[in-house]
Amino acid sequence: MKTSLMPKINRLFIAFFVLCFSSSICLADLQLTARSNRVAADKFSTQSIWNITITSSLSQPETIFLEGQISDQDGRPVARISSTSFTINPGVVCAVLTADCLPVFVCKKDGSMVGIAHAGWKGLISGVIESLIESFHCNGADLVAHLGPAISKNYFEVGIEIKDLYLSKNSNFSRSFSFYRDKHYLDLYDAAKVILESLNITLTSGGDRCTFKESDVFFSYRRDGVNSGRMAHLIWIK
């Protein structure tokens, strides 16, 4: 049965990435200026408008609808402070910056709407994924999701208090924790899947990279400390 389903799933995600191009690129010093648009245009052959959303410190997740670029009084593009963002407008790029946290890309199957969430361990239990999915106003079965690069379960050590906090929110999170040599480890990818599955979203891809281990490819705050760079993760409708 698994064999018969795989070709269908693979074709679906090819369509997903064609309709709603998403990518992750490393930028040591991302400046939110018009130059960022030129970098995107050169790299991805698009004139798309970047919209960078930076994780909010608010206790409740905030989701914003991106219609186009917002500029300051000097005409320079500015970042939005938000946990998640989405758009229905072609050429408008939703983006988040991470360095171990999990970027979650979401798309309608027909490619008419896309969004992205910045999901760290706090965001996962404060509802950032649920907030984004709610913005799509459709059944989860009509959506597909991609889990971008994050720190893997083998390197994300957490305290017992974090595990207890997760289990107090949802007992199904128990499968997302492992215990090795008297230490607890959290699988961000699986925790995200617990949430997505609860929302009836079962078509997912990604979740097989490690920002901490793959030092030649990704930045990692846990590995490099305060001097770590950030990755920009992008999704838009072409």
C-alpha positions as CSV (number, residue, x, y, z in Angstrom):
1,M,0.0,0.0,0.0
2,K,2.9,2.4,0.8
3,T,4.4,1.8,-2.6
4,S,1.1,2.6,-4.4
5,L,0.8,5.9,-2.6
6,M,4.3,7.3,-3.0
7,P,4.1,8.2,-6.7
8,K,1.0,10.3,-6.0
9,I,2.6,12.1,-3.0
10,N,5.8,12.8,-5.1
11,R,3.8,14.3,-7.9
12,L,1.8,16.4,-5.5
13,F,4.9,18.0,-4.0
14,I,6.4,18.6,-7.4
15,A,3.2,20.5,-8.2
16,F,3.5,22.3,-4.9
17,F,7.0,23.6,-5.5
18,V,6.2,24.6,-9.1
19,L,3.1,26.5,-8.1
20,C,4.5,28.0,-4.9
21,F,8.2,28.1,-5.2
22,S,9.9,27.8,-1.8
23,S,13.5,27.8,-0.8
24,S,16.0,28.4,2.0
25,I,19.1,30.4,1.5
26,C,21.9,31.4,3.9
27,L,22.5,35.1,4.4
28,A,25.2,36.1,6.9
29,D,23.9,39.7,7.1
30,L,20.5,40.2,5.5
31,Q,19.7,43.9,5.1
32,L,16.1,44.7,4.5
33,T,16.6,47.1,1.6
34,A,15.9,47.2,-2.1
35,R,19.1,45.2,-2.5
36,S,17.3,42.2,-1.0
37,N,14.8,42.2,-3.9
38,R,17.7,42.3,-6.4
39,V,19.3,39.3,-4.7
40,A,16.1,37.4,-4.9
41,A,15.5,38.4,-8.6
42,D,19.1,37.3,-9.5
43,K,18.9,34.0,-7.7
44,F,15.4,32.9,-8.5
45,S,14.7,34.8,-11.8
46,T,11.8,36.7,-10.3
47,Q,10.8,40.2,-9.6
48,S,9.0,39.2,-6.5
49,I,8.6,41.5,-3.5
50,W,10.3,40.3,-0.3
51,N,8.3,40.4,3.0
52,I,10.5,39.4,5.9
53,T,8.6,38.4,9.1
54,I,10.5,38.3,12.3
55,T,9.3,36.2,15.3
56,S,7.2,38.3,17.6
57,S,7.8,38.3,21.4
58,L,4.1,38.5,21.9
59,S,2.6,35.9,24.2
60,Q,0.0,35.1,21.5
61,P,1.0,34.2,17.9
62,E,0.2,36.9,15.3
63,T,-0.5,36.1,11.6
64,I,-0.4,38.8,9.0
65,F,-1.8,38.9,5.4
66,L,0.8,40.2,3.0
67,E,-0.7,42.2,0.1
68,G,2.5,43.9,-1.1
69,Q,5.6,45.6,0.2
70,I,5.5,48.1,3.0
71,S,8.2,50.8,2.9
72,D,9.5,53.4,5.3
73,Q,9.4,57.2,4.5
74,D,12.7,56.8,2.5
75,G,11.2,54.0,0.4
76,R,13.1,51.2,2.0
77,P,11.3,47.9,2.6
78,V,10.7,47.1,6.2
79,A,10.3,43.9,8.2
80,R,7.0,42.8,9.7
81,I,7.0,41.7,13.3
82,S,5.0,38.5,13.3
83,S,5.1,34.8,13.9
84,T,3.5,33.8,10.6
85,S,2.4,35.3,7.3
86,F,0.4,34.3,4.2
87,T,-0.6,35.7,0.9
88,I,-2.8,35.1,-2.1
89,N,-1.0,37.5,-4.4
90,P,1.5,36.3,-7.0
91,G,5.0,37.7,-6.6
92,V,4.6,38.6,-2.9
93,V,7.3,36.6,-0.9
94,C,6.6,35.4,2.6
95,A,9.9,34.9,4.4
96,V,11.2,34.1,7.9
97,L,14.7,34.1,9.3
98,T,16.0,31.1,11.4
99,A,19.1,29.5,12.8
100,D,17.8,26.3,14.3
101,C,14.1,26.9,14.6
102,L,11.7,25.3,12.2
103,P,10.3,27.0,9.2
104,V,6.9,25.5,8.2
105,F,5.7,26.1,4.6
106,V,2.0,25.7,3.9
107,C,0.2,25.8,0.5
108,K,-3.3,25.1,-0.8
109,K,-3.3,22.2,-3.2
110,D,-4.4,24.4,-6.0
111,G,-1.6,26.8,-5.4
112,S,-3.9,29.8,-4.7
113,M,-2.6,30.6,-1.3
114,V,0.7,30.2,0.6
115,G,2.1,30.9,4.0
116,I,5.0,30.3,6.4
117,A,5.5,30.0,10.1
118,H,8.5,30.4,12.3
119,A,8.2,27.5,14.8
120,G,10.7,27.2,17.6
121,W,10.0,25.2,20.7
122,K,8.0,28.0,22.2
123,G,6.1,28.7,19.0
124,L,5.1,25.1,18.6
125,I,3.2,25.1,21.8
126,S,1.9,28.7,21.6
127,G,0.0,28.0,18.4
128,V,1.9,29.5,15.5
129,I,1.1,26.6,13.2
130,E,-2.6,26.6,14.2
131,S,-2.7,30.4,13.7
132,L,-1.4,30.1,10.2
133,I,-3.6,27.2,9.2
134,E,-6.7,29.0,10.5
135,S,-5.9,31.8,8.0
136,F,-6.4,29.4,5.1
137,H,-10.1,29.0,6.0
138,C,-10.3,25.5,4.5
139,N,-10.1,21.8,5.6
140,G,-6.6,20.6,6.4
141,A,-7.0,17.9,3.7
142,D,-6.9,20.7,1.1
143,L,-3.4,21.7,2.3
144,V,0.2,20.5,1.9
145,A,3.1,21.4,4.2
146,H,6.9,21.3,4.0
147,L,9.2,21.3,7.0
148,G,12.3,23.3,6.3
149,P,15.8,22.8,7.9
150,A,15.9,22.9,11.7
151,I,18.0,21.4,14.5
152,S,17.4,17.6,14.6
153,K,16.3,15.5,17.6
154,N,19.9,14.2,18.1
155,Y,21.2,17.6,19.0
156,F,18.3,19.5,20.5
157,E,18.7,18.9,24.3
158,V,15.9,20.3,26.5
159,G,15.1,20.3,30.2
160,I,12.5,18.1,31.7
161,E,10.4,21.2,32.3
162,I,10.1,21.7,28.5
163,K,8.9,18.1,28.1
164,D,6.4,18.6,30.9
165,L,5.1,21.8,29.3
166,Y,4.6,20.0,26.0
167,L,2.8,17.1,27.6
168,S,0.5,19.4,29.5
169,K,-0.6,20.8,26.1
170,N,-1.0,17.5,24.3
171,S,-0.1,14.0,25.4
172,N,0.6,13.1,21.8
173,F,3.8,15.1,22.1
174,S,5.3,12.2,24.1
175,R,6.3,10.6,20.9
176,S,8.4,13.7,20.0
177,F,10.8,13.3,23.0
178,S,13.7,10.8,23.5
179,F,15.8,10.1,26.5
180,Y,19.5,9.3,26.2
181,R,22.3,9.4,28.8
182,D,20.1,11.1,31.3
183,K,19.2,13.9,28.9
184,H,15.9,14.8,27.1
185,Y,15.8,15.6,23.4
186,L,13.0,17.2,21.4
187,D,12.2,16.4,17.8
188,L,10.9,19.7,16.4
189,Y,9.9,18.0,13.1
190,D,7.8,15.4,14.8
191,A,6.2,17.9,17.2
192,A,5.1,19.9,14.1
193,K,3.7,16.8,12.6
194,V,1.7,16.1,15.7
195,I,0.1,19.5,15.3
196,L,-0.4,19.2,11.5
197,E,-2.0,15.8,11.8
198,S,-4.4,17.1,14.4
199,L,-5.5,19.7,11.8
200,N,-6.0,16.9,9.2
201,I,-2.9,17.8,7.3
202,T,-1.1,14.5,6.4
203,L,0.7,15.4,3.2
204,T,4.0,16.7,4.3
205,S,7.6,16.7,3.1
206,G,11.0,17.7,4.6
207,G,12.1,17.1,8.2
208,D,15.4,15.3,7.3
209,R,18.0,18.0,7.7
210,C,20.0,19.2,10.7
211,T,21.1,22.8,11.0
212,F,23.4,21.9,14.0
213,K,25.2,19.0,12.3
214,E,25.4,20.3,8.7
215,S,27.8,23.2,9.5
216,D,28.9,23.4,5.8
217,V,25.3,24.2,4.8
218,F,23.4,25.9,7.6
219,F,23.8,28.4,10.4
220,S,23.0,27.2,13.9
221,Y,22.6,29.3,17.0
222,R,23.2,26.4,19.3
223,R,26.4,25.6,17.5
224,D,27.8,29.1,16.8
225,G,26.3,31.2,19.5
226,V,25.3,34.9,19.3
227,N,27.5,35.4,16.3
228,S,25.5,32.9,14.2
229,G,24.1,34.1,10.9
230,R,20.5,33.4,9.8
231,M,18.8,31.5,7.0
232,A,16.1,33.2,5.0
233,H,13.2,30.8,4.0
234,L,11.0,32.0,1.2
235,I,7.7,31.0,-0.3
236,W,5.6,32.7,-3.0
237,I,3.2,32.2,-5.8
238,K,4.9,32.6,-9.2
